[in-house]
Amino acid sequence: MRLTTKGRYAVTAMLDLAMNASREPTSLADISRRQEISLSYLEQLFARLRRAQLVKSVRGPGGGYLLAVAPEAITVARVIDAVDESVDATRCQGLSDCQQGDVCLTHHLWCELSRQIHGFLDGITLADLIARQEVQRVAQRQRLRHTDGTIATSTP
């Protein structure tokens, strides 16, 4: 199965945005710092996310990005689809030419797995992820790390 960096980074950045941009826009530079994703890569991703109407940009001083819709309405699959990424378990990228131009013996199995994974990710929203305690702990550590420049340690 392949989910490339593009899909993973898009989901990570959208989750960061959902957690940190309640009313005020969040800059891509802030997301870049917290998530250690290059600013230029985020700019490319957010152009696609904006075209998919998942985020809206705010220009000027204090500008940045906001979610265009509620976190409850944004699924992980929707984010991945917005950046033209697919979750594909086939060797042929779903083109049905896996064995010298024809379908291989297990092609339909891997296609079904790809559909199942997409369906699974379509059932998880940003709000679901935000509600997870482990996500909250990581987000808190990231905020502390980038607020005072030190790495916070979590206590059991």
VODRENVEX-933190 format. One record per residue: x, z, y of N, C-alpha, C, O in turn; residue in three letters. Coordinates in Angstrom, 2 decimals. Layout:
N
> X, Z, Y, X, Z, Y, X, Z, Y, X, Z, Y, ALA;
...
//
This chain:
156
> 0.84, 0.00, -1.19, 0.00, 0.00, 0.00, 0.88, 0.00, 1.24, 1.91, 0.66, 1.29, MET;
> 0.46, -0.74, 2.22, 1.22, -0.80, 3.45, 0.37, -0.37, 4.62, -0.70, -0.94, 4.87, ARG;
> 0.84, 0.61, 5.33, 0.33, 0.93, 6.66, 1.59, 1.02, 7.49, 2.39, 1.94, 7.33, LEU;
> 1.77, 0.07, 8.37, 3.03, -0.02, 9.10, 3.08, 1.00, 10.23, 2.12, 1.71, 10.50, THR;
> 4.23, 1.03, 10.86, 4.46, 1.91, 11.99, 3.42, 1.69, 13.08, 2.99, 2.64, 13.73, THR;
> 3.01, 0.45, 13.28, 2.05, 0.14, 14.34, 0.75, 0.94, 14.14, 0.25, 1.55, 15.08, LYS;
> 0.22, 0.93, 12.93, -1.01, 1.67, 12.65, -0.83, 3.17, 12.75, -1.67, 3.87, 13.32, GLY;
> 0.26, 3.67, 12.20, 0.53, 5.12, 12.26, 0.72, 5.59, 13.70, 0.16, 6.61, 14.10, ARG;
> 1.49, 4.84, 14.46, 1.72, 5.22, 15.86, 0.44, 5.14, 16.69, 0.22, 5.98, 17.56, TYR;
> -0.39, 4.14, 16.43, -1.64, 4.01, 17.17, -2.54, 5.22, 16.91, -3.12, 5.78, 17.85, ALA;
> -2.66, 5.63, 15.66, -3.48, 6.80, 15.32, -2.89, 8.06, 15.95, -3.62, 8.87, 16.51, VAL;
> -1.58, 8.22, 15.85, -0.92, 9.39, 16.43, -1.13, 9.45, 17.93, -1.47, 10.51, 18.47, THR;
> -0.95, 8.33, 18.61, -1.11, 8.30, 20.07, -2.55, 8.56, 20.49, -2.80, 9.26, 21.47, ALA;
> -3.51, 8.01, 19.75, -4.92, 8.25, 20.06, -5.29, 9.71, 19.83, -6.07, 10.28, 20.60, MET;
> -4.76, 10.30, 18.79, -5.03, 11.72, 18.54, -4.43, 12.58, 19.64, -5.06, 13.53, 20.10, LEU;
> -3.22, 12.25, 20.06, -2.58, 12.96, 21.17, -3.43, 12.84, 22.43, -3.66, 13.83, 23.12, ASP;
> -3.88, 11.63, 22.72, -4.71, 11.40, 23.90, -6.00, 12.22, 23.82, -6.41, 12.85, 24.79, LEU;
> -6.63, 12.20, 22.66, -7.89, 12.95, 22.48, -7.68, 14.45, 22.68, -8.57, 15.14, 23.17, ALA;
> -6.52, 14.95, 22.30, -6.26, 16.38, 22.40, -5.79, 16.81, 23.78, -5.93, 17.98, 24.15, MET;
> -5.23, 15.89, 24.55, -4.60, 16.27, 25.81, -5.25, 15.70, 27.07, -4.84, 16.04, 28.17, ASN;
> -6.23, 14.85, 26.93, -6.85, 14.22, 28.10, -8.32, 14.60, 28.17, -9.19, 13.75, 27.98, ALA;
> -8.60, 15.85, 28.43, -10.00, 16.27, 28.48, -10.72, 15.63, 29.66, -11.71, 14.93, 29.47, SER;
> -10.23, 15.87, 30.87, -10.85, 15.29, 32.06, -9.84, 14.49, 32.87, -10.20, 13.54, 33.57, ARG;
> -8.61, 14.87, 32.78, -7.54, 14.20, 33.54, -6.87, 13.15, 32.66, -6.67, 13.38, 31.46, GLU;
> -6.52, 12.02, 33.23, -5.82, 10.99, 32.45, -4.47, 11.51, 31.95, -3.84, 12.35, 32.58, PRO;
> -4.06, 10.99, 30.83, -2.76, 11.32, 30.25, -1.87, 10.10, 30.37, -2.28, 8.98, 30.05, THR;
> -0.65, 10.32, 30.84, 0.27, 9.19, 30.98, 0.89, 8.84, 29.62, 1.05, 9.70, 28.75, SER;
> 1.23, 7.58, 29.47, 1.91, 7.15, 28.26, 3.28, 7.81, 28.14, 3.77, 8.03, 27.04, LEU;
> 3.89, 8.13, 29.28, 5.18, 8.82, 29.26, 5.05, 10.19, 28.61, 5.93, 10.62, 27.87, ALA;
> 3.94, 10.89, 28.89, 3.72, 12.20, 28.27, 3.51, 12.06, 26.76, 4.06, 12.83, 25.98, ASP;
> 2.72, 11.08, 26.36, 2.50, 10.86, 24.94, 3.83, 10.48, 24.28, 4.15, 10.95, 23.18, ILE;
> 4.59, 9.64, 24.95, 5.89, 9.22, 24.44, 6.80, 10.42, 24.18, 7.45, 10.50, 23.14, SER;
> 6.85, 11.33, 25.14, 7.68, 12.53, 24.99, 7.20, 13.41, 23.84, 7.99, 13.83, 23.00, ARG;
> 5.91, 13.69, 23.81, 5.39, 14.60, 22.78, 5.52, 14.01, 21.38, 5.85, 14.73, 20.44, ARG;
> 5.27, 12.71, 21.24, 5.22, 12.10, 19.91, 6.50, 11.35, 19.53, 6.63, 10.86, 18.41, GLN;
> 7.43, 11.26, 20.48, 8.71, 10.59, 20.24, 8.49, 9.13, 19.79, 9.08, 8.65, 18.82, GLU;
> 7.62, 8.47, 20.55, 7.34, 7.04, 20.36, 7.80, 6.34, 21.64, 7.55, 6.83, 22.73, ILE;
> 8.47, 5.22, 21.51, 8.99, 4.55, 22.70, 7.86, 4.16, 23.65, 6.78, 3.74, 23.23, SER;
> 8.13, 4.30, 24.94, 7.15, 4.00, 25.97, 6.73, 2.52, 25.91, 5.55, 2.21, 26.05, LEU;
> 7.68, 1.63, 25.71, 7.34, 0.20, 25.67, 6.44, -0.11, 24.47, 5.56, -0.96, 24.57, SER;
> 6.66, 0.56, 23.36, 5.81, 0.35, 22.18, 4.40, 0.87, 22.45, 3.42, 0.23, 22.09, TYR;
> 4.30, 2.04, 23.10, 2.99, 2.59, 23.45, 2.24, 1.65, 24.40, 1.03, 1.46, 24.26, LEU;
> 2.96, 1.05, 25.34, 2.31, 0.11, 26.27, 1.68, -1.05, 25.51, 0.56, -1.47, 25.83, GLU;
> 2.38, -1.56, 24.51, 1.84, -2.65, 23.70, 0.60, -2.19, 22.92, -0.41, -2.90, 22.87, GLN;
> 0.69, -1.02, 22.32, -0.44, -0.50, 21.55, -1.65, -0.24, 22.44, -2.78, -0.58, 22.07, LEU;
> -1.42, 0.35, 23.60, -2.54, 0.70, 24.47, -3.19, -0.53, 25.10, -4.36, -0.49, 25.46, PHE;
> -2.45, -1.62, 25.23, -3.07, -2.87, 25.68, -4.12, -3.31, 24.65, -5.20, -3.75, 25.02, ALA;
> -3.80, -3.20, 23.39, -4.73, -3.56, 22.32, -5.89, -2.57, 22.23, -7.04, -2.96, 22.03, ARG;
> -5.58, -1.29, 22.38, -6.63, -0.27, 22.33, -7.60, -0.42, 23.50, -8.79, -0.16, 23.36, LEU;
> -7.07, -0.84, 24.65, -7.92, -1.07, 25.82, -8.83, -2.29, 25.58, -10.02, -2.25, 25.90, ARG;
> -8.28, -3.35, 25.02, -9.08, -4.53, 24.70, -10.19, -4.21, 23.69, -11.26, -4.81, 23.73, ARG;
> -9.92, -3.26, 22.81, -10.92, -2.84, 21.82, -11.89, -1.81, 22.40, -12.77, -1.32, 21.70, ALA;
> -11.72, -1.50, 23.67, -12.58, -0.56, 24.40, -12.57, 0.85, 23.81, -13.58, 1.55, 23.81, GLN;
> -11.40, 1.25, 23.30, -11.24, 2.61, 22.80, -10.67, 3.52, 23.87, -10.90, 4.73, 23.86, LEU;
> -9.91, 2.94, 24.82, -9.35, 3.70, 25.93, -9.64, 2.98, 27.23, -9.92, 1.78, 27.25, VAL;
> -9.57, 3.73, 28.31, -9.67, 3.12, 29.64, -8.51, 3.64, 30.46, -8.07, 4.78, 30.32, LYS;
> -8.02, 2.76, 31.32, -6.86, 3.14, 32.14, -7.33, 3.56, 33.53, -8.33, 3.07, 34.06, SER;
> -6.56, 4.48, 34.10, -6.80, 4.96, 35.46, -5.52, 4.68, 36.22, -4.44, 5.15, 35.85, VAL;
> -5.62, 3.89, 37.30, -4.45, 3.51, 38.09, -4.18, 4.53, 39.19, -5.03, 5.35, 39.53, ARG;
> -2.97, 4.44, 39.73, -2.62, 5.26, 40.88, -1.97, 6.57, 40.50, -1.72, 6.84, 39.32, GLY;
> -1.68, 7.40, 41.54, -1.06, 8.70, 41.28, -1.96, 9.54, 40.37, -3.17, 9.62, 40.56, PRO;
> -1.35, 10.14, 39.39, -2.11, 10.93, 38.43, -2.85, 10.07, 37.43, -3.71, 10.56, 36.70, GLY;
> -2.52, 8.78, 37.40, -3.19, 7.85, 36.49, -2.69, 7.99, 35.07, -1.79, 8.78, 34.78, GLY;
> -3.28, 7.23, 34.22, -2.94, 7.26, 32.81, -4.09, 6.70, 32.01, -4.74, 5.74, 32.42, GLY;
> -4.34, 7.31, 30.88, -5.40, 6.84, 29.99, -6.35, 7.96, 29.63, -5.98, 9.13, 29.56, TYR;
> -7.59, 7.56, 29.40, -8.65, 8.43, 28.88, -9.29, 7.72, 27.71, -9.22, 6.49, 27.61, LEU;
> -9.91, 8.48, 26.82, -10.70, 7.85, 25.78, -11.91, 7.18, 26.42, -12.50, 7.74, 27.35, LEU;
> -12.27, 6.01, 25.96, -13.44, 5.31, 26.50, -14.73, 5.80, 25.85, -15.81, 5.65, 26.41, ALA;
> -14.60, 6.37, 24.67, -15.74, 6.93, 23.95, -15.35, 8.29, 23.39, -14.16, 8.62, 23.34, VAL;
> -16.33, 9.06, 22.98, -16.08, 10.41, 22.46, -15.24, 10.36, 21.18, -15.34, 9.42, 20.40, ALA;
> -14.42, 11.39, 20.97, -13.59, 11.44, 19.74, -14.43, 11.39, 18.46, -13.95, 10.96, 17.42, PRO;
> -15.68, 11.83, 18.55, -16.57, 11.79, 17.38, -16.94, 10.36, 17.00, -17.37, 10.11, 15.87, GLU;
> -16.78, 9.43, 17.93, -17.17, 8.04, 17.69, -15.98, 7.14, 17.34, -16.16, 5.95, 17.10, ALA;
> -14.79, 7.70, 17.31, -13.59, 6.90, 17.03, -13.04, 7.28, 15.67, -12.52, 8.38, 15.48, ILE;
> -13.14, 6.35, 14.72, -12.60, 6.62, 13.39, -11.15, 6.14, 13.31, -10.71, 5.30, 14.09, THR;
> -10.44, 6.69, 12.36, -9.06, 6.28, 12.13, -9.02, 4.78, 11.79, -8.13, 4.07, 12.26, VAL;
> -9.96, 4.32, 11.00, -10.00, 2.89, 10.65, -10.21, 2.03, 11.89, -9.62, 0.96, 12.00, ALA;
> -11.04, 2.49, 12.80, -11.30, 1.72, 14.03, -10.03, 1.58, 14.86, -9.78, 0.52, 15.44, ARG;
> -9.23, 2.63, 14.92, -7.96, 2.57, 15.67, -7.01, 1.59, 15.00, -6.40, 0.76, 15.67, VAL;
> -6.90, 1.67, 13.69, -6.00, 0.78, 12.95, -6.45, -0.67, 13.11, -5.63, -1.56, 13.33, ILE;
> -7.75, -0.90, 13.01, -8.28, -2.26, 13.19, -8.01, -2.78, 14.61, -7.74, -3.96, 14.80, ASP;
> -8.08, -1.89, 15.60, -7.91, -2.29, 17.00, -6.51, -2.83, 17.29, -6.34, -3.66, 18.18, ALA;
> -5.52, -2.36, 16.55, -4.16, -2.83, 16.79, -3.78, -3.94, 15.80, -2.61, -4.21, 15.54, VAL;
> -4.82, -4.57, 15.24, -4.64, -5.69, 14.31, -3.79, -5.32, 13.11, -2.96, -6.09, 12.64, ASP;
> -4.03, -4.14, 12.63, -3.33, -3.64, 11.46, -4.33, -3.61, 10.32, -5.53, -3.52, 10.55, GLU;
> -3.85, -3.69, 9.11, -4.75, -3.55, 7.97, -4.10, -2.64, 6.95, -2.88, -2.52, 6.87, SER;
> -4.94, -2.01, 6.18, -4.45, -1.21, 5.07, -4.65, -2.09, 3.84, -5.77, -2.30, 3.39, VAL;
> -3.54, -2.60, 3.31, -3.61, -3.60, 2.27, -2.73, -3.22, 1.10, -1.52, -3.05, 1.25, ASP;
> -3.35, -3.08, -0.06, -2.60, -2.72, -1.26, -2.17, -3.94, -2.08, -1.47, -3.79, -3.08, ALA;
> -2.59, -5.13, -1.66, -2.23, -6.33, -2.42, -0.82, -6.80, -2.07, -0.29, -6.49, -1.01, THR;
> -0.26, -7.54, -2.99, 1.06, -8.11, -2.76, 0.98, -9.35, -1.88, 1.95, -9.74, -1.23, ARG;
> -0.21, -9.97, -1.86, -0.38, -11.26, -1.17, -1.07, -11.10, 0.19, -1.46, -12.10, 0.80, CYS;
> -1.21, -9.86, 0.67, -1.92, -9.59, 1.93, -3.35, -10.11, 1.88, -3.89, -10.56, 2.90, GLN;
> -3.97, -10.06, 0.71, -5.37, -10.45, 0.55, -5.62, -11.95, 0.56, -6.77, -12.38, 0.63, GLY;
> -4.57, -12.76, 0.50, -4.72, -14.21, 0.60, -5.05, -14.87, -0.74, -5.30, -16.08, -0.79, LEU;
> -5.05, -14.11, -1.81, -5.38, -14.62, -3.16, -4.39, -15.65, -3.68, -4.75, -16.51, -4.48, SER;
> -3.14, -15.57, -3.22, -2.12, -16.50, -3.72, -0.93, -15.74, -4.28, 0.22, -16.14, -4.12, ASP;
> -1.23, -14.62, -4.94, -0.17, -13.71, -5.37, 0.64, -14.22, -6.56, 1.75, -13.74, -6.80, CYS;
> 0.12, -15.17, -7.30, 0.86, -15.68, -8.46, 0.93, -17.20, -8.39, 0.06, -17.90, -8.91, GLN;
> 1.96, -17.68, -7.77, 2.20, -19.12, -7.62, 0.97, -19.85, -7.09, 0.57, -20.89, -7.61, GLN;
> 0.38, -19.28, -6.03, -0.76, -19.91, -5.38, -2.11, -19.51, -5.93, -3.14, -19.89, -5.38, GLY;
> -2.13, -18.75, -7.01, -3.38, -18.30, -7.60, -3.46, -16.77, -7.56, -2.50, -16.08, -7.21, ASP;
> -4.62, -16.28, -7.91, -4.85, -14.83, -7.96, -4.14, -14.24, -9.17, -4.19, -14.81, -10.27, VAL;
> -3.48, -13.12, -8.99, -2.82, -12.45, -10.10, -3.83, -11.62, -10.89, -4.98, -11.47, -10.48, CYS;
> -3.41, -11.12, -12.00, -4.28, -10.39, -12.92, -4.92, -9.16, -12.28, -6.07, -8.84, -12.58, LEU;
> -4.19, -8.47, -11.39, -4.70, -7.22, -10.80, -5.12, -7.37, -9.34, -5.33, -6.37, -8.65, THR;
> -5.24, -8.59, -8.86, -5.58, -8.84, -7.45, -6.85, -8.10, -7.03, -6.87, -7.44, -5.99, HIS;
> -7.90, -8.22, -7.82, -9.18, -7.62, -7.43, -9.11, -6.09, -7.43, -9.79, -5.44, -6.64, HIS;
> -8.31, -5.53, -8.32, -8.10, -4.08, -8.33, -7.49, -3.63, -7.01, -7.97, -2.66, -6.40, LEU;
> -6.44, -4.32, -6.56, -5.76, -3.93, -5.31, -6.64, -4.20, -4.09, -6.57, -3.46, -3.11, TRP;
> -7.45, -5.24, -4.14, -8.39, -5.48, -3.04, -9.41, -4.35, -2.94, -9.73, -3.89, -1.85, CYS;
> -9.91, -3.91, -4.09, -10.86, -2.80, -4.10, -10.21, -1.52, -3.58, -10.83, -0.76, -2.84, GLU;
> -8.97, -1.28, -3.98, -8.26, -0.10, -3.47, -8.14, -0.18, -1.95, -8.34, 0.82, -1.26, LEU;
> -7.81, -1.35, -1.43, -7.71, -1.53, 0.03, -9.04, -1.21, 0.70, -9.07, -0.55, 1.74, SER;
> -10.14, -1.67, 0.11, -11.48, -1.38, 0.67, -11.78, 0.12, 0.62, -12.36, 0.67, 1.55, ARG;
> -11.39, 0.76, -0.47, -11.62, 2.20, -0.61, -10.83, 2.99, 0.45, -11.35, 3.92, 1.05, GLN;
> -9.60, 2.61, 0.66, -8.77, 3.29, 1.67, -9.37, 3.08, 3.05, -9.46, 4.02, 3.84, ILE;
> -9.77, 1.86, 3.35, -10.38, 1.58, 4.66, -11.64, 2.41, 4.82, -11.88, 2.98, 5.89, HIS;
> -12.45, 2.47, 3.78, -13.67, 3.28, 3.82, -13.37, 4.76, 4.04, -14.07, 5.44, 4.79, GLY;
> -12.34, 5.26, 3.37, -11.93, 6.65, 3.55, -11.54, 6.90, 5.00, -11.99, 7.88, 5.61, PHE;
> -10.71, 6.03, 5.56, -10.26, 6.20, 6.94, -11.40, 5.99, 7.94, -11.36, 6.54, 9.04, LEU;
> -12.40, 5.22, 7.55, -13.57, 5.00, 8.41, -14.48, 6.23, 8.43, -15.36, 6.34, 9.28, ASP;
> -14.25, 7.14, 7.51, -15.03, 8.38, 7.46, -14.37, 9.54, 8.17, -14.91, 10.65, 8.18, GLY;
> -13.21, 9.31, 8.77, -12.48, 10.37, 9.48, -12.40, 10.01, 10.95, -11.88, 8.95, 11.30, ILE;
> -12.92, 10.88, 11.81, -12.89, 10.63, 13.25, -11.75, 11.42, 13.89, -11.18, 12.32, 13.29, THR;
> -11.45, 11.06, 15.14, -10.47, 11.84, 15.89, -10.95, 13.28, 16.03, -10.14, 14.21, 15.97, LEU;
> -12.26, 13.48, 16.20, -12.81, 14.84, 16.30, -12.56, 15.63, 15.02, -12.26, 16.82, 15.07, ALA;
> -12.68, 14.97, 13.87, -12.40, 15.64, 12.59, -10.95, 16.11, 12.55, -10.67, 17.23, 12.12, ASP;
> -10.04, 15.25, 13.00, -8.62, 15.61, 12.99, -8.33, 16.74, 13.97, -7.57, 17.65, 13.67, LEU;
> -8.94, 16.66, 15.15, -8.74, 17.71, 16.16, -9.18, 19.06, 15.62, -8.57, 20.09, 15.95, ILE;
> -10.22, 19.08, 14.81, -10.77, 20.34, 14.28, -9.87, 20.99, 13.22, -10.06, 22.16, 12.90, ALA;
> -8.92, 20.27, 12.71, -8.05, 20.82, 11.66, -7.03, 21.79, 12.26, -6.38, 21.48, 13.25, ARG;
> -6.91, 22.95, 11.65, -5.99, 23.96, 12.17, -4.54, 23.50, 12.14, -3.77, 23.81, 13.05, GLN;
> -4.16, 22.76, 11.09, -2.77, 22.31, 11.03, -2.46, 21.34, 12.16, -1.33, 21.32, 12.66, GLU;
> -3.42, 20.54, 12.55, -3.24, 19.62, 13.68, -3.12, 20.42, 14.97, -2.29, 20.10, 15.82, VAL;
> -3.94, 21.43, 15.12, -3.87, 22.28, 16.31, -2.52, 22.98, 16.43, -1.96, 23.07, 17.52, GLN;
> -2.00, 23.46, 15.29, -0.69, 24.13, 15.31, 0.42, 23.17, 15.75, 1.26, 23.53, 16.58, ARG;
> 0.42, 21.98, 15.20, 1.45, 21.00, 15.56, 1.32, 20.63, 17.04, 2.33, 20.56, 17.74, VAL;
> 0.10, 20.41, 17.52, -0.11, 20.05, 18.92, 0.36, 21.16, 19.85, 0.97, 20.89, 20.89, ALA;
> 0.09, 22.39, 19.48, 0.55, 23.53, 20.30, 2.08, 23.58, 20.36, 2.66, 23.80, 21.42, GLN;
> 2.72, 23.37, 19.21, 4.19, 23.35, 19.18, 4.73, 22.24, 20.06, 5.70, 22.44, 20.79, ARG;
> 4.11, 21.07, 20.00, 4.57, 19.94, 20.82, 4.39, 20.23, 22.31, 5.27, 19.91, 23.11, GLN;
> 3.26, 20.83, 22.67, 3.04, 21.15, 24.09, 4.06, 22.16, 24.57, 4.60, 22.03, 25.67, ARG;
> 4.34, 23.18, 23.76, 5.32, 24.19, 24.15, 6.71, 23.59, 24.26, 7.46, 23.90, 25.19, LEU;
> 7.06, 22.75, 23.33, 8.38, 22.12, 23.32, 8.61, 21.31, 24.58, 9.71, 21.30, 25.13, ARG;
> 7.58, 20.64, 25.05, 7.74, 19.76, 26.19, 7.33, 20.39, 27.51, 7.43, 19.77, 28.56, HIS;
> 6.88, 21.65, 27.44, 6.58, 22.37, 28.67, 7.81, 23.10, 29.17, 8.16, 23.03, 30.35, THR;
> 8.47, 23.80, 28.24, 9.62, 24.58, 28.69, 10.94, 24.08, 28.13, 11.99, 24.69, 28.36, ASP;
> 10.91, 22.98, 27.40, 12.15, 22.37, 26.92, 12.72, 23.00, 25.68, 13.79, 22.59, 25.23, GLY;
> 12.05, 23.99, 25.09, 12.54, 24.60, 23.87, 11.60, 24.30, 22.73, 10.45, 23.92, 22.93, THR;
> 12.10, 24.46, 21.55, 11.27, 24.26, 20.38, 10.68, 25.59, 19.99, 11.39, 26.56, 19.72, ILE;
> 9.36, 25.63, 19.95, 8.67, 26.85, 19.55, 8.63, 26.93, 18.04, 8.48, 25.92, 17.36, ALA;
> 8.78, 28.12, 17.52, 8.66, 28.30, 16.07, 7.33, 28.92, 15.77, 6.83, 29.78, 16.50, THR;
> 6.75, 28.47, 14.67, 5.44, 29.03, 14.32, 5.62, 30.26, 13.46, 6.58, 30.36, 12.69, SER;
> 4.71, 31.17, 13.58, 4.75, 32.37, 12.77, 3.66, 32.27, 11.72, 2.59, 31.71, 11.97, THR;
> 3.92, 32.81, 10.53, 2.94, 32.69, 9.45, 1.68, 33.47, 9.72, 0.77, 33.47, 8.90, PRO;
//
